[in-house]
């Protein structure tokens, strides 16, 4: 048996500190690499535990191993998961319950990483309503490792024992392996681990920086395998001397800290961006076993405490952060002390009793544990619901200079702005709020036409009379799709001689640069331009998001600079302007609050009011320059969603947006006449 190493607790403390700080404060930039440190430590500890079991009994008792893992991980997870699901379903009535319950179900069966891959979740994206269970992806990776790796060790021992027994002409069921089998088993494990490392790194290189590359067990296996390699390699070897162990440990700590401080999300994670942190962790695991230990950096009372509560802290910190970010977005720092308190309670009231229980524990013991877990759940849930009810919304002041009203007599625009002003004054939610907007029929509605890979034909995405003398084509990303209902409604009522062809490509702004990993956006949009050439429409309507969702380079390197975006946009507009007499640019509506996170059952609509962002204003100025240079008719759509620099979550008693960026289908349809007035005021669709 191995003695408990304080340096490993210190590694856990370092890892959880990096993760929590990065999630809460966005710094250090490489704080997410704490998860990679956890992977290496887990690979080391689990393999060492299995090798100890083999040394004592000659075999791997899979049932005993998996039972102990379940008792180690499940109790705290069940309490956190039940608390989180209850709080989010009760507190956020505009959120689809499935957005909480589906990832919870996936996490409960240790498959949440693959669920997030399936959903196309961007771990580093700050624009979406983040799932409170997003962080469980790493637990799923580890738990899948706990299933596969012990079984592989058991299979290796079985094969070696069988071969050895066959060579002696004896049976092969004896529990203790023959002399030499243990050494051959270690050699076999090292070979297997070496293959896993190579294959996993190759898979990570092929997967790139997309969702599958980040969340996949396959692309993460090399990190767990590195910890396992250290564990296997240290078997039967003497402890390193302090003269060797201390510098190795210090260098390992330096590698980890440097990575956490300097390595950003654009460095290629998990490979090669995580390599320094992984190697540094492996070095600490080797050097920390020396008499010098892990130095004062890893071995101190604070590290001992944080390392001891690291699992519960990891479980609690993310749902607490998501909740605090919705209830008190200007006080997200409070997530740290709240998560620490919850983790302390969870560790000592739930985790520890299960780890130290006697195998002969009576039914009364289990009753006490269930009662304790229920108490923790009730206390945490009550605290969250109370916070949601009493924390006041942060007021959003009007802009220093009021918005200039649109030129001309625009009665529909004026009516919409009156409803927006009323929504900004409201102090209670409408009892008839539409739940996430009016559902759309994916077979006939215009918005689903923008889904990449849709089975919809161009004919089904053409709206208006088939014999209409005039044709307009709508292009852009999902923001164009969000305006499609408005345009269809406007043309139906005011432009009967027009038909609209929807050629939007969701996730792909109308620019010449790829901004979505794994999706050839520039190529897709060029295909749209080619189709415009074939259709020869009377007008092309362009709409692309401005703010709320960052424009990340598809192949790493961070976000596009404003200048890069402006040039890429100008290049695409230039191509379209050569193929149609009229180009109309619909400015994206300023981003607002996501109702699924700001609409609190016990709160007021004021918690959903957001200011028009500086990013939107900057992008609008950029778009004006491009429009002026290319003779484009620019339509400022902000009057339809904002008044005096503020945008609410509702209009006319219905939700305005389905998330922070896109209008609901019903809100878009209702805005049709007003949008038509703005387009007409900008010059219309006619030559």
VOGU-3710 file (C-alpha; in Angstrom, 3 decimals, decimal comma):
1> xxxxxxxxxx> 0,000/0,000/0,000  1,071/3,558/-0,666  1,020/6,337/1,862  -1,072/9,386/1,054  1,012/11,998/-0,750  0,422/15,635/0,120  1,920/16,754/-3,182  -0,954/15,055/-5,018  -3,441/16,958/-2,883  -1,455/20,044/-3,830
11> xxxxxxxxxx> -1,813/19,212/-7,518  -5,560/18,902/-7,042  -5,624/22,236/-5,242  -3,641/23,900/-8,024  -5,906/22,394/-10,679  -9,217/23,340/-9,052  -7,973/26,855/-8,278  -7,041/27,394/-11,927  -10,379/26,068/-13,174  -12,536/28,081/-10,769
21> xxxxxxxxxx> -10,649/31,349/-11,289  -10,810/31,029/-15,073  -14,519/30,235/-15,038  -15,429/33,044/-12,641  -13,011/35,813/-13,623  -11,801/34,740/-17,077  -8,241/34,712/-15,770  -5,753/33,098/-15,875  -6,372/32,450/-19,554  -5,238/28,840/-19,330
31> xxxxxxxxxx> -7,182/27,981/-16,189  -9,111/25,348/-18,135  -5,866/23,319/-18,198  -6,595/22,429/-14,582  -8,847/19,722/-16,036  -5,850/18,282/-17,892  -3,934/18,172/-14,610  -6,846/16,268/-13,055  -6,768/13,763/-15,918  -3,099/12,941/-15,386
41> xxxxxxxxxx> -3,538/12,656/-11,613  -6,561/10,385/-12,063  -4,702/8,153/-14,505  -1,855/7,854/-12,002  -3,959/7,172/-8,899  -6,344/4,714/-10,507  -3,525/2,733/-12,098  -1,563/2,696/-8,837  -4,650/1,453/-7,004  -5,188/-1,308/-9,538
51> xxxxxxxxxx> -1,538/-2,364/-9,394  -1,742/-2,514/-5,593  -4,772/-4,757/-5,940  -2,898/-7,037/-8,333  0,118/-7,143/-6,012  -2,068/-8,174/-3,053  -4,471/-10,597/-4,725  -2,994/-11,433/-8,116  -6,059/-10,198/-9,946  -8,272/-7,191/-10,600
61> xxxxxxxxxx> -11,548/-7,367/-8,699  -13,634/-5,312/-11,102  -16,743/-5,422/-8,956  -14,914/-4,149/-5,878  -13,133/-1,455/-7,898  -16,247/-0,148/-9,607  -18,218/-0,239/-6,356  -15,593/1,878/-4,608  -15,524/4,332/-7,508  -19,312/4,644/-7,401
71> xxxxxxxxxx> -19,276/5,281/-3,648  -16,526/7,851/-4,146  -18,256/9,817/-6,905  -21,996/9,176/-6,914  -23,283/10,505/-3,542  -21,995/14,063/-3,952  -22,959/14,108/-7,637  -26,529/13,019/-6,869  -26,984/15,829/-4,330  -25,460/18,497/-6,594
81> xxxxxxxxxx> -27,400/17,273/-9,634  -30,725/17,141/-7,799  -30,183/20,602/-6,302  -29,168/22,090/-9,648  -32,051/20,570/-11,591  -34,589/21,698/-8,990  -33,269/25,257/-8,791  -32,981/25,809/-12,534  -36,328/24,272/-13,453  -38,133/26,249/-10,731
91> xxxxxxxxxx> -36,306/29,576/-11,100  -36,152/29,952/-14,886  -39,638/29,470/-16,379  -38,641/30,622/-19,883  -35,927/27,978/-20,141  -36,819/24,740/-21,828  -36,621/22,124/-19,024  -34,965/19,783/-21,489  -31,945/22,104/-21,596  -31,304/21,084/-17,977
101> xxxxxxxxxx> -32,695/17,566/-17,840  -31,050/16,214/-21,013  -27,447/17,021/-20,027  -28,286/15,816/-16,502  -29,420/12,481/-17,906  -26,238/12,239/-19,978  -24,082/13,094/-16,955  -25,884/10,495/-14,860  -24,733/7,750/-17,208  -21,232/9,215/-17,648
111> xxxxxxxxxx> -21,837/10,273/-21,251  -22,193/14,041/-21,004  -19,047/14,721/-23,019  -20,550/12,926/-26,007  -23,880/14,683/-25,458  -22,181/18,071/-25,691  -20,386/16,929/-28,860  -23,740/15,924/-30,318  -25,207/19,316/-29,415  -22,290/21,181/-31,011
121> xxxxxxxxxx> -21,492/22,924/-27,723  -18,664/25,431/-27,795  -16,908/25,116/-24,423  -15,253/28,506/-24,820  -18,301/30,265/-26,263  -19,724/32,909/-23,946  -22,798/33,673/-26,062  -25,131/30,801/-25,322  -27,181/29,933/-22,259  -24,513/27,774/-20,683
131> xxxxxxxxxx> -25,710/24,466/-19,274  -25,119/24,185/-15,515  -23,894/20,667/-16,261  -21,337/21,653/-18,888  -18,443/20,910/-16,532  -19,531/17,283/-16,126  -17,960/16,458/-19,481  -14,589/15,896/-17,784  -16,138/13,646/-15,137  -17,644/11,585/-17,953
141> xxxxxxxxxx> -14,233/11,190/-19,588  -12,711/9,976/-16,313  -15,591/7,625/-15,580  -15,304/6,054/-19,033  -11,609/5,536/-18,264  -12,574/3,849/-14,982  -14,640/1,347/-16,944  -12,206/0,548/-19,745  -8,756/0,661/-18,107  -9,351/-1,825/-15,234
151> xxxxxxxxxx> -10,936/-4,223/-17,711  -7,854/-3,964/-19,956  -5,538/-4,686/-17,015  -7,675/-7,667/-16,007  -7,598/-8,965/-19,579  -3,811/-8,535/-19,776  -3,307/-10,522/-16,560  -5,684/-13,220/-17,718  -3,868/-13,653/-21,023  -0,433/-13,714/-19,383
161> xxxxxxxxxx> -1,558/-16,180/-16,707  -3,086/-18,416/-19,339  0,065/-18,351/-21,437  2,264/-19,050/-18,410  0,045/-21,904/-17,264  0,021/-23,420/-20,744  3,824/-23,354/-20,782  3,957/-25,254/-17,463  1,197/-27,644/-18,471  -0,830/-26,523/-15,465
171> xxxxxxxxxx> -4,094/-24,789/-14,832  -4,258/-21,026/-14,993  -6,840/-20,168/-12,392  -4,529/-19,617/-9,439  -5,056/-16,152/-7,888  -1,379/-15,260/-7,512  0,515/-14,841/-10,788  3,603/-16,975/-11,335  7,053/-15,469/-10,968  7,808/-13,119/-13,836
181> xxxxxxxxxx> 4,163/-12,625/-14,826  3,935/-9,346/-12,921  6,949/-7,928/-14,749  5,568/-9,046/-18,105  2,196/-7,541/-17,177  3,809/-4,183/-16,490  5,661/-4,368/-19,789  2,424/-5,241/-21,573  0,637/-2,341/-19,924  3,382/0,073/-20,965
191> xxxxxxxxxx> 3,084/-1,135/-24,555  -0,698/-0,695/-24,472  -0,366/2,742/-22,878  2,206/3,796/-25,460  -0,178/2,833/-28,240  -3,019/4,697/-26,525  -0,904/7,849/-26,205  0,127/7,769/-29,861  -3,364/6,984/-31,169  -5,011/9,590/-28,946
201> xxxxxxxxxx> -2,577/12,334/-29,930  -3,106/11,460/-33,593  -6,875/11,655/-33,074  -6,521/15,019/-31,315  -4,470/16,334/-34,227  -7,070/15,183/-36,740  -10,010/16,486/-34,693  -8,514/19,980/-34,481  -9,998/22,606/-32,174  -13,664/21,770/-32,669
211> xxxxxxxxxx> -16,164/20,460/-30,147  -15,326/16,803/-30,773  -11,634/17,487/-30,320  -12,184/19,174/-26,971  -14,785/16,887/-25,380  -13,882/13,506/-26,880  -12,654/10,679/-24,671  -10,499/9,558/-27,582  -8,614/12,855/-27,817  -8,231/13,019/-24,014
221> xxxxxxxxxx> -7,105/9,430/-23,455  -3,410/10,299/-23,834  -3,556/12,533/-20,757  -5,000/9,795/-18,564  -2,554/7,339/-20,127  0,381/9,582/-19,221  -0,594/9,343/-15,562  -0,935/5,592/-15,925  2,534/5,373/-17,507  4,039/7,107/-14,480
231> xxxxxxxxxx> 2,249/4,717/-12,118  3,403/1,620/-14,008  6,920/2,972/-14,439  7,338/3,632/-10,716  6,391/0,095/-9,667  9,371/-1,683/-8,142  11,632/1,360/-8,317  13,215/3,126/-5,385  12,013/6,562/-4,351  14,015/9,274/-6,103
241> xxxxxxxxxx> 16,451/11,125/-3,906  15,721/14,699/-2,920  18,632/15,820/-5,091  16,796/14,456/-8,144  13,175/14,686/-7,024  13,199/18,318/-5,906  14,362/19,902/-9,207  12,046/17,595/-11,173  9,108/18,667/-8,993  9,970/22,361/-9,207
251> xxxxxxxxxx> 10,302/22,188/-12,988  6,965/20,384/-13,185  5,259/23,084/-11,103  6,807/25,781/-13,303  5,477/24,061/-16,438  1,967/23,813/-14,997  1,830/27,395/-13,742  3,350/28,804/-16,922  0,814/26,927/-19,024  -2,092/28,111/-16,911
261> xxxxxxxxxx> -0,920/31,718/-17,203  0,077/31,795/-20,876  -1,730/29,071/-22,863  -5,047/30,299/-24,255  -7,912/28,435/-25,894  -6,447/29,124/-29,339  -3,281/27,109/-28,616  -4,853/23,842/-29,716  -6,416/21,952/-26,823  -5,935/19,182/-25,858
271> xxxxxxxxxx> -3,018/18,857/-28,261  -0,537/20,481/-28,398  -1,737/23,186/-26,001  -2,012/20,859/-22,990  1,376/19,167/-23,459  3,368/21,379/-21,032  0,746/21,036/-18,290  0,525/17,271/-18,782  4,298/16,824/-18,748  4,580/19,106/-15,725
281> xxxxxxxxxx> 2,024/17,051/-13,819  3,826/13,826/-14,698  7,098/15,323/-13,460  5,515/16,284/-10,128  4,113/12,773/-9,760  7,625/11,385/-10,250  9,601/13,947/-8,262  7,028/14,455/-5,528  7,642/10,939/-4,273  11,094/11,937/-3,058
291> xxxxxxxxxx> 11,776/12,828/0,602  11,611/16,503/-0,437  7,965/16,004/-1,431  6,122/18,639/-3,418  7,718/21,720/-1,823  5,811/24,345/0,130  3,906/25,283/-3,036  2,001/21,999/-3,022  2,326/20,955/0,603  0,734/23,519/2,896
301> xxxxxxxxxx> -2,488/23,722/4,916  -4,380/25,628/2,221  -3,430/23,095/-0,460  -4,356/20,248/1,857  -7,802/21,778/2,388  -8,489/22,691/-1,249  -7,220/19,329/-2,456  -9,481/17,593/0,040  -12,623/19,364/-1,196  -11,578/19,576/-4,859
311> xxxxxxxxxx> -14,122/17,048/-6,153  -17,091/18,683/-4,438  -15,803/22,131/-5,353  -15,587/21,098/-9,001  -19,153/19,769/-8,851  -20,606/22,856/-7,178  -18,706/25,767/-8,675  -20,143/25,701/-12,189  -23,889/25,492/-11,462  -23,359/28,102/-8,727
321> xxxxxxxxxx> -21,582/30,365/-11,229  -24,283/29,973/-13,889  -26,963/30,718/-11,295  -25,171/33,749/-9,857  -24,458/35,020/-13,373  -28,206/35,009/-14,039  -29,393/36,368/-10,700  -26,610/38,876/-10,006  -24,495/39,310/-13,155  -22,492/42,149/-11,597
331> xxxxxxxxxx> -21,523/40,026/-8,589  -20,281/36,791/-10,131  -17,335/36,866/-7,713  -19,755/35,703/-5,019  -19,834/32,319/-6,738  -16,420/31,595/-5,200  -17,313/31,791/-1,487  -20,714/30,184/-2,115  -19,139/27,249/-3,969  -16,457/26,862/-1,287
341> xxxxxxxxxx> -19,084/26,704/1,439  -21,183/24,192/-0,489  -18,106/22,081/-1,234  -17,042/22,052/2,411  -20,510/20,942/3,493  -20,728/18,334/0,737  -17,282/16,884/1,434  -17,712/16,346/5,148  -21,430/15,533/5,238  -21,647/13,328/2,136
351> xxxxxxxxxx> -18,308/12,288/0,597  -16,293/11,341/3,672  -18,919/9,130/5,357  -19,210/6,975/2,245  -15,439/6,629/1,883  -14,915/5,640/5,505  -17,971/3,449/5,967  -17,707/-0,083/7,310  -18,713/-2,776/4,841  -21,090/-4,100/7,435
361> xxxxxxxxxx> -22,921/-0,773/7,672  -26,482/-1,339/8,814  -29,684/-0,113/7,286  -29,763/2,634/9,893  -26,429/3,939/8,557  -27,894/4,209/5,072  -30,972/5,957/6,406  -28,753/8,535/8,126  -26,780/9,111/4,950  -29,927/9,569/2,864
371> xxxxxxxxxx> -31,295/11,952/5,482  -28,054/13,936/5,460  -27,971/14,153/1,670  -31,594/15,264/1,581  -30,857/17,931/4,188  -27,953/19,304/2,133  -30,169/19,321/-0,965  -32,971/21,193/0,819  -30,616/23,720/2,414  -28,831/24,535/-0,856
381> xxxxxxxxxx> -32,066/24,671/-2,864  -33,734/26,940/-0,321  -30,733/29,261/-0,276  -30,773/29,521/-4,081  -34,519/30,174/-4,297  -34,257/32,792/-1,553  -31,425/34,530/-3,404  -33,472/34,555/-6,597  -36,348/36,199/-4,748  -34,471/38,883/-2,809
391> xxxxxxxxxx> -31,538/39,943/-5,008  -32,593/43,175/-6,778  -32,020/43,666/-10,497  -29,184/46,001/-11,435  -30,709/49,091/-13,117  -29,546/49,856/-16,658  -29,470/53,644/-17,242  -30,689/55,202/-20,453  -28,097/56,273/-22,985  -26,616/59,714/-22,368
401> xxxxxxxxxx> -28,017/60,786/-25,734  -31,462/59,502/-26,654  -31,818/57,522/-29,873  -32,762/59,656/-32,821  -36,199/58,631/-34,125  -36,248/57,234/-37,676  -36,831/59,796/-40,412  -40,260/60,152/-41,939  -43,698/59,017/-40,885  -43,194/55,437/-39,766
411> xxxxxxxxxx> -46,307/54,527/-37,771  -45,455/50,841/-37,326  -41,976/51,686/-36,063  -43,446/54,232/-33,664  -45,935/51,656/-32,375  -43,186/49,088/-31,808  -41,068/51,622/-29,966  -44,023/52,454/-27,752  -44,334/48,802/-26,793  -40,587/48,620/-26,117
421> xxxxxxxxxx> -40,767/51,679/-23,865  -43,642/50,082/-21,985  -41,640/46,867/-21,577  -38,729/48,858/-20,154  -41,050/50,305/-17,502  -42,723/47,011/-16,571  -42,170/45,737/-13,038  -43,858/42,343/-13,404  -43,871/39,563/-15,955  -46,875/38,975/-18,174
431> xxxxxxxxxx> -48,810/35,893/-17,079  -49,328/35,031/-20,753  -45,685/35,025/-21,800  -45,103/32,929/-24,886  -42,740/30,075/-24,027  -39,643/30,709/-26,132  -41,653/32,142/-29,000  -44,166/30,598/-31,354  -43,011/27,188/-32,600  -42,248/27,001/-36,285
441> xxxxxxxxxx> -43,067/24,201/-38,701  -39,687/23,014/-39,924  -41,259/21,896/-43,210  -42,821/25,227/-44,192  -41,421/28,054/-42,032  -38,610/30,202/-43,452  -36,213/30,093/-40,480  -35,197/26,391/-40,713  -34,050/27,004/-44,300  -30,771/28,311/-42,877
451> xxxxxxxxxx> -29,819/25,083/-41,127  -26,684/23,736/-42,776  -27,394/20,295/-44,207  -31,177/20,798/-44,148  -33,337/18,602/-46,325  -35,384/21,647/-47,353  -35,286/22,403/-51,066  -34,869/25,869/-52,519  -38,452/25,633/-53,743  -39,691/25,099/-50,156
461> xxxxxxxxxx> -37,542/28,058/-49,066  -39,105/30,427/-51,611  -41,981/32,505/-50,265  -44,483/34,516/-52,246  -46,192/34,052/-55,620  -44,270/31,714/-57,943  -45,031/34,071/-60,831  -44,007/37,220/-58,955  -42,252/39,688/-61,268  -39,620/40,559/-58,658
471> xxxxxxxxxx> -37,246/38,377/-56,610  -35,278/39,160/-53,471  -32,711/36,811/-51,966  -32,009/36,740/-48,227  -28,434/35,796/-47,289  -26,290/35,758/-44,158  -26,195/33,679/-40,988  -28,861/32,792/-38,416  -29,582/36,494/-37,881  -30,817/36,569/-41,476
481> xxxxxxxxxx> -32,987/33,570/-40,618  -34,341/35,437/-37,604  -35,468/38,280/-39,904  -37,002/35,883/-42,437  -40,458/35,805/-40,814  -40,537/39,612/-40,759  -39,591/39,851/-44,434  -42,101/37,198/-45,482  -44,852/38,997/-43,565  -43,921/42,397/-45,019
491> xxxxxxxxxx> -43,852/41,124/-48,599  -47,128/39,264/-48,098  -48,936/42,410/-46,943  -47,105/45,259/-48,712  -45,103/43,773/-51,605  -47,372/41,193/-53,326  -45,304/41,442/-56,486  -42,233/40,073/-54,752  -41,043/36,631/-53,758  -38,294/35,900/-51,214
501> xxxxxxxxxx> -35,668/33,160/-51,589  -34,037/32,306/-48,239  -30,396/31,268/-48,703  -29,151/31,888/-45,162  -26,397/29,671/-43,742  -26,638/29,450/-39,965  -23,387/29,966/-38,104  -21,698/31,434/-41,170  -21,605/35,245/-41,356  -21,672/36,713/-44,844
511> xxxxxxxxxx> -17,918/37,256/-45,025  -15,010/35,625/-46,838  -13,432/34,074/-43,703  -14,138/30,751/-41,979  -15,303/31,353/-38,407  -16,743/27,999/-37,351  -14,484/24,972/-36,724  -15,277/22,108/-39,044  -17,632/24,151/-41,248  -16,405/25,568/-44,598
521> xxxxxxxxxx> -18,289/28,840/-44,162  -16,406/30,794/-46,809  -17,019/28,016/-49,329  -20,717/27,795/-48,428  -21,201/31,534/-48,790  -19,375/31,527/-52,102  -21,882/28,892/-53,213  -24,627/31,324/-52,216  -22,988/34,046/-54,319  -22,842/31,661/-57,288
531> xxxxxxxxxx> -26,548/30,891/-56,855  -27,318/34,626/-56,765  -25,501/34,898/-60,095  -27,817/32,221/-61,527  -31,014/33,722/-60,093  -30,234/37,332/-61,115  -32,526/38,725/-58,406  -33,774/42,290/-58,266  -32,379/42,690/-54,742  -30,222/40,882/-52,215
541> xxxxxxxxxx> -30,866/41,368/-48,496  -27,876/40,709/-46,232  -27,994/40,144/-42,463  -25,126/39,027/-40,237  -24,715/39,103/-36,469  -22,923/42,045/-34,887  -22,528/41,245/-31,190  -23,413/38,615/-28,613  -21,445/35,854/-30,363  -17,699/36,270/-30,952
551> xxxxxxxxxx> -16,216/35,745/-34,408  -13,612/33,069/-33,637  -11,176/32,029/-36,339  -12,068/28,505/-37,412  -8,521/27,180/-37,117  -7,332/28,944/-33,981  -5,670/32,289/-33,523  -8,384/34,012/-31,486  -11,172/36,282/-32,652  -11,269/38,313/-35,840
561> xxxxxxxxxx> -10,210/41,913/-35,335  -12,723/44,605/-36,315  -10,518/45,527/-39,275  -10,336/41,907/-40,469  -14,093/41,559/-40,197  -14,671/44,789/-42,102  -12,362/43,730/-44,948  -13,910/40,238/-45,141  -17,392/41,757/-45,177  -16,466/44,309/-47,838
571> xxxxxxxxxx> -15,022/41,583/-50,065  -18,256/39,579/-49,925  -20,471/42,635/-50,474  -18,321/43,500/-53,495  -19,032/40,081/-55,008  -22,779/40,443/-54,492  -22,970/44,035/-55,717  -21,590/42,890/-59,064  -24,492/40,444/-59,476  -27,588/42,428/-58,456
581> xxxxxxxxxx> -28,720/46,040/-58,861  -29,783/46,490/-55,214  -28,106/45,327/-52,020  -29,863/45,974/-48,706  -27,900/45,414/-45,492  -30,037/44,753/-42,406  -28,036/45,668/-39,347  -28,281/42,931/-36,745  -30,490/43,883/-33,809  -28,397/44,681/-30,725
591> xxxxxxxxxx> -27,927/41,617/-28,536  -29,934/41,449/-25,332  -30,381/39,170/-22,376  -31,152/35,492/-22,834  -34,637/35,038/-21,316  -33,880/31,454/-20,383  -31,393/32,809/-17,851  -32,644/36,292/-16,937  -36,358/35,527/-16,598  -36,573/34,638/-12,918
601> xxxxxxxxxx> -39,838/33,295/-11,539  -39,443/35,517/-8,486  -37,899/38,501/-10,285  -38,987/41,350/-12,556  -38,447/42,109/-16,259  -35,846/44,684/-15,249  -33,368/41,870/-14,669  -33,488/41,255/-18,430  -32,815/44,816/-19,586  -29,439/45,206/-21,266
611> xxxxxxxxxx> -27,617/48,227/-22,740  -26,770/48,369/-26,425  -23,159/47,205/-26,417  -20,112/49,114/-27,568  -19,328/46,133/-29,794  -22,632/46,601/-31,623  -21,976/50,329/-32,099  -18,481/49,615/-33,412  -19,776/46,968/-35,825  -22,517/49,343/-36,970
621> xxxxxxxxxx> -19,945/52,036/-37,759  -17,902/49,471/-39,681  -20,962/48,364/-41,646  -21,788/51,981/-42,480  -18,321/52,420/-43,992  -18,718/49,283/-46,110  -22,229/50,306/-47,187  -21,117/53,780/-48,192  -18,178/52,444/-50,184  -20,290/49,924/-52,106
631> xxxxxxxxxx> -23,569/51,757/-52,555  -25,412/49,456/-50,164  -28,725/50,528/-48,599  -28,135/50,166/-44,874  -31,085/49,603/-42,537  -30,575/50,291/-38,833  -32,890/47,782/-37,136  -32,078/48,840/-33,570  -35,293/50,937/-33,286  -37,225/47,644/-33,403
641> xxxxxxxxxx> -35,566/46,238/-30,261  -34,098/49,156/-28,275  -35,107/52,558/-26,941  -32,608/55,080/-25,571  -29,775/52,557/-25,666  -31,633/49,851/-23,718  -33,247/46,635/-24,939  -35,843/44,643/-22,957  -36,722/40,954/-23,010  -40,345/41,353/-24,044
651> xxxxxxxxxx> -42,529/43,267/-26,454  -46,299/43,304/-26,382  -46,351/40,757/-23,558  -44,309/38,206/-25,495  -40,656/37,260/-25,370  -38,587/39,311/-27,806  -35,722/36,817/-28,207  -35,199/33,077/-27,971  -31,644/33,707/-26,737  -29,347/36,701/-26,501
661> xxxxxxxxxx> -29,220/37,305/-30,260  -32,187/35,940/-32,216  -35,763/37,230/-32,253  -38,516/34,733/-31,581  -40,484/33,737/-34,701  -43,572/35,513/-33,360  -41,652/38,710/-32,560  -40,051/38,642/-36,001  -43,422/38,189/-37,709  -44,944/41,026/-35,688
671> xxxxxxxxxx> -42,017/43,286/-36,654  -42,636/42,743/-40,381  -44,549/45,977/-41,122  -42,094/48,077/-39,083  -39,084/46,462/-40,755  -40,695/47,151/-44,116  -41,027/50,828/-43,212  -37,320/50,997/-42,312  -36,304/49,269/-45,561  -38,492/51,638/-47,569
681> xxxxxxx> -37,025/54,640/-45,761  -33,535/53,416/-46,681  -34,407/53,255/-50,391  -36,478/50,085/-50,640  -35,849/47,053/-52,834  -36,543/48,693/-56,176  -33,814/50,069/-58,407
//
